[in-house]
């Protein structure tokens, strides 16, 4: 299953957290409300192993995906 949506890293220090052992981490994303459907699909994959690919989006992509 492929789920695609527009997101950004929030401008906060804790957007990317490394664990204390240095062998893992967590990423926090801000997602526009128009992309909530994709988040619901993503939630259905909780507990699964995911392949994550990050690609910088253009402003046109952002507007097309419902960004403000």
C-alpha positions as MATLAB code, in Angstrom:
seq = 'XXXXXXXXXXXXXXXXXXXXXXXXXXXXXXXXXXXXXXXXXXXXXXXXXXXXXXXXXXXXXXXXXXXX';
ca = [
       0.000    0.000    0.000;
       1.330    3.464   -0.900;
       0.124    6.484    1.085;
       1.204    9.921   -0.115;
       0.564   13.295    1.491;
       2.120   16.713    2.005;
       3.730   17.409    5.379;
       6.376   19.564    7.009;
       8.639   19.306   10.010;
       7.266   21.624   12.684;
       9.559   24.501   13.721;
      10.172   22.989   17.163;
      13.301   21.448   18.642;
      11.556   18.133   19.301;
      10.475   17.550   15.671;
      13.226   14.928   15.390;
      14.031   13.018   18.572;
      16.895   10.564   18.986;
      16.566    7.995   21.742;
      19.009    7.927   24.640;
      20.966    4.963   23.271;
      21.475    6.575   19.870;
      20.035    3.586   18.053;
      16.677    4.995   16.965;
      14.450    8.007   16.901;
      11.056    9.550   16.196;
       9.883   12.102   13.666;
       6.947   14.473   14.132;
       5.172   15.917   11.077;
       2.619   18.685   10.560;
      -0.022   17.656    8.013;
      -2.622   20.029    6.498;
      -6.221   19.225    7.421;
      -7.002   18.394    3.784;
      -4.696   15.371    4.113;
      -6.388   13.823    7.159;
      -7.684   10.918    5.061;
      -4.082    9.870    4.386;
      -3.333   10.001    8.115;
      -6.257    7.692    8.830;
      -4.863    5.222    6.281;
      -1.423    5.556    7.861;
      -2.869    4.845   11.294;
      -4.091    1.522    9.914;
      -0.453    0.515    9.442;
       0.404    0.932   13.141;
       2.755   -1.837   14.247;
       3.898   -2.581   10.676;
       7.374   -2.013    9.269;
       7.327    0.947    6.881;
       9.654    2.097    4.116;
       9.930    5.886    4.351;
      11.073    8.057    1.439;
      11.249   11.840    1.917;
      11.153   14.156   -1.076;
      11.076   17.945   -0.953;
       7.787   19.187   -2.415;
       7.304   22.331   -4.427;
       4.934   25.113   -3.426;
       2.677   23.954   -6.269;
       2.495   20.472   -4.708;
       1.631   22.067   -1.375;
      -1.216   24.119   -2.850;
      -2.489   21.161   -4.904;
      -2.624   18.964   -1.787;
      -4.746   21.507    0.060;
      -2.126   23.519    1.902;
      -2.913   27.070    2.873;
];
